[in-house]
Amino acid sequence: MFIIGFSNKTSMPLVRIICGNFKHCVIITKNQKGFILHQFVKRNYVARIAINERGMAQLKNNGWVFIFVHKKIHKLNPHTWTCVNYVKSGIGLKNAFIQTPDKLYEYIIKNLT
C-alpha cells in the first residue's frame, strides 16, 4: 500500500496557469518510523522527506488530498519530466493523455479506488 498526495499550491507560475485545482502530486510510502514523502523536484532528482502522522495531518489541514492505493508500488522513475509522470510510474500508468494532477486525480478515483 502507498499514498498519493495532491496539493493545490505551487511556487511555479506556469503550473498555476496550466493546471486546474490540483497543482502538484507526490507519492508517500510507509516505513517503520512513519512515512517517506517522495517529492519530485526536477528531472533526476527526487527528495525523500521523512514525515510522521503529525506532518500528514498538517498537510491535510493545508489543503492536501490523500488517496490510499491498495496495490504494490511499481518501480519509481526519477528520470521523468514532471511530478505527474513520476506518480504515473509508481502506479504503472502509461496513459499519455494524463499530464496534469487534476487528470491524474480523476483517473485514480475512477480506476484505483
VMD Tcl script that draws the C-alpha trace (Angstrom):
set ca {
  {0.00 0.00 0.00}
  {1.08 3.56 -0.67}
  {-0.47 7.02 -0.68}
  {-0.75 9.58 -3.46}
  {-0.96 13.17 -2.23}
  {-2.34 16.09 -4.22}
  {-1.73 19.76 -3.42}
  {-3.48 22.86 -4.71}
  {-0.38 25.03 -4.14}
  {2.81 25.55 -6.13}
  {5.59 28.09 -6.45}
  {5.79 27.69 -10.22}
  {3.87 30.43 -12.13}
  {3.33 28.40 -15.32}
  {1.86 25.50 -13.36}
  {-0.61 27.90 -11.67}
  {-1.87 28.91 -15.13}
  {-1.95 25.50 -16.83}
  {-3.23 23.24 -14.04}
  {-6.71 23.35 -12.56}
  {-7.47 22.67 -8.91}
  {-4.50 20.42 -8.12}
  {-1.06 21.77 -8.93}
  {1.28 19.09 -7.54}
  {1.30 15.41 -6.66}
  {3.58 13.14 -4.64}
  {3.94 9.52 -3.64}
  {4.09 8.70 0.05}
  {5.33 5.32 1.25}
  {5.25 3.87 4.74}
  {8.29 2.73 6.68}
  {8.93 1.60 10.28}
  {9.15 5.13 11.71}
  {6.37 6.80 9.75}
  {6.19 7.91 6.14}
  {8.53 8.93 3.32}
  {7.26 11.68 1.03}
  {8.81 11.30 -2.44}
  {8.97 14.93 -3.61}
  {9.69 15.22 -7.33}
  {11.84 18.36 -7.63}
  {13.27 18.14 -11.14}
  {14.38 15.54 -13.64}
  {16.76 13.06 -12.00}
  {16.17 14.49 -8.52}
  {13.55 13.26 -6.07}
  {13.80 14.43 -2.46}
  {12.81 11.81 0.07}
  {11.40 13.56 3.11}
  {10.64 11.73 6.36}
  {7.23 12.70 7.69}
  {5.20 11.49 10.66}
  {1.47 11.34 11.45}
  {1.50 14.95 12.66}
  {3.13 16.10 9.44}
  {0.50 14.25 7.42}
  {-2.23 15.98 9.45}
  {-0.62 19.36 8.81}
  {-0.53 18.70 5.07}
  {-4.20 17.74 5.15}
  {-5.03 20.94 7.05}
  {-3.20 22.90 4.33}
  {-5.43 21.53 1.59}
  {-3.67 18.33 0.58}
  {-5.85 15.42 -0.52}
  {-4.66 11.85 0.01}
  {-5.67 8.72 -1.88}
  {-4.73 5.34 -0.42}
  {-3.76 2.87 -3.13}
  {-4.05 -0.75 -2.06}
  {-1.65 -2.33 -4.50}
  {2.09 -2.80 -4.80}
  {4.04 0.24 -5.95}
  {5.82 -0.07 -9.30}
  {9.40 0.99 -9.86}
  {9.61 4.76 -9.43}
  {11.30 6.51 -12.34}
  {13.16 9.71 -11.31}
  {14.10 10.39 -14.95}
  {10.65 11.73 -15.82}
  {9.91 15.39 -16.55}
  {7.03 16.14 -14.16}
  {5.55 15.14 -10.83}
  {2.58 13.61 -12.69}
  {4.81 11.34 -14.75}
  {6.71 10.37 -11.61}
  {3.48 9.32 -9.87}
  {2.30 7.57 -13.04}
  {5.49 5.47 -12.96}
  {4.63 4.49 -9.38}
  {1.17 3.23 -10.29}
  {2.28 1.69 -13.59}
  {0.20 4.03 -15.76}
  {1.37 4.75 -19.30}
  {-1.54 6.92 -20.49}
  {-0.05 9.83 -22.47}
  {-3.24 11.91 -22.18}
  {-2.88 12.33 -18.42}
  {-0.46 15.23 -17.93}
  {-1.92 17.33 -15.09}
  {-2.51 16.50 -11.43}
  {-6.27 17.07 -11.95}
  {-6.49 14.47 -14.72}
  {-4.37 12.04 -12.70}
  {-6.66 12.52 -9.69}
  {-9.75 11.83 -11.82}
  {-8.15 8.68 -13.25}
  {-7.15 7.34 -9.84}
  {-10.58 7.99 -8.33}
  {-12.29 6.16 -11.22}
  {-9.89 3.25 -11.62}
  {-7.84 2.59 -8.47}
  {-10.19 3.19 -5.55}
}
mol new
graphics top color blue
foreach p $ca { graphics top sphere $p radius 0.5 }
foreach p [lrange $ca 0 end-1] q [lrange $ca 1 end] { graphics top cylinder $p $q radius 0.2 }
display resetview
